[in-house]
Amino acid sequence: NEFIVYWLPRMEHNKYNLISFQSDKYTDTAKLKITPEPDSMLRVFMTYVPLDEAVDIEPQELSTFERSGFTVVEWGGSEIK
């Protein structure tokens, strides 16, 4: 819910938004060390580009996540200009 509350006002006035979740591209370069180490961790980083016209793209396949024990959820994003 917080993710939507934060990003919706930044994106809702664009005619279209090309959205991509960076997954490994993000986590491989933005290392995170937490002590004590979490039992499960979800890191979400979205990038988007405002567009005036729709574009055809392949749907992005996202893996499911199951929380277990001490869980860390990190979310963020960036507009690509």
N, C-alpha and C positions, 0 to 999 in steps of 0.2 A: 504494500500500500504506500509506504513512504517513497518508494521509487517512482510510482506514478504521480504522487502529489508533487514531487520535485520536478520531474521532467515534463509533465503534460503542459504546464503554462509556457514552457520554452518552445514547445513543438506544435501546439494546437493551431496556431495561426498560419502555419506553413500549408500550402496547398497539398504537398506530399512530403513525406520523410522517408529517405532510404536508410533503414536501420540494420545494423550488424552488431552481433555480440562477439567480442574479440576472443573469448575463451583462452586457449593456450597462448595465443599471440600476446595477450596481456599478462597472464600469470608467469610465463617464462621470462619476461623481461622485468616485471615489477615484483620482485621477491618480497615475501612477507614472513617474518619470524615472530611467533607468538609464544610466550611462556606463561603458563604451562601450555604445551602443545595441544591443540584441539583434537577431539575425536573425529570431527568432520568439519570441513570448511567449504563454503561456496563463495566464489569470487566472480562477480558479474560486472563486466565493463562493456557498456554500449557505446557505439559511435553512430552518429547520424549526420546526414547531409540533407538540408532542405532542398526540395526540388519544385519546379513549376509544372513539370509534367511527369506522369507515371512512367516507370521503366519496368521492363520484364527482367526478373531475376529468378534464379533457382532458390527455392525455400531453404533456409538454413536449418540444419538438423541440430537440435539441442538435446543434450543428455539429461536424464532425470537426476534428481538429487534426493538422497534420503538422510535426514538428520539422525545423528546418533550421539548420545552423551553430550559433552561440552561442544557446542556448535558455534562456529564463527560464520557470519554472513557479511560480506563486504560488497557494496555496490557503488558504482560510479559511472561516469560517462563523459562524452565530449562531443561538441559539434565540430564537424570538419568543415572548414571554410575554404 
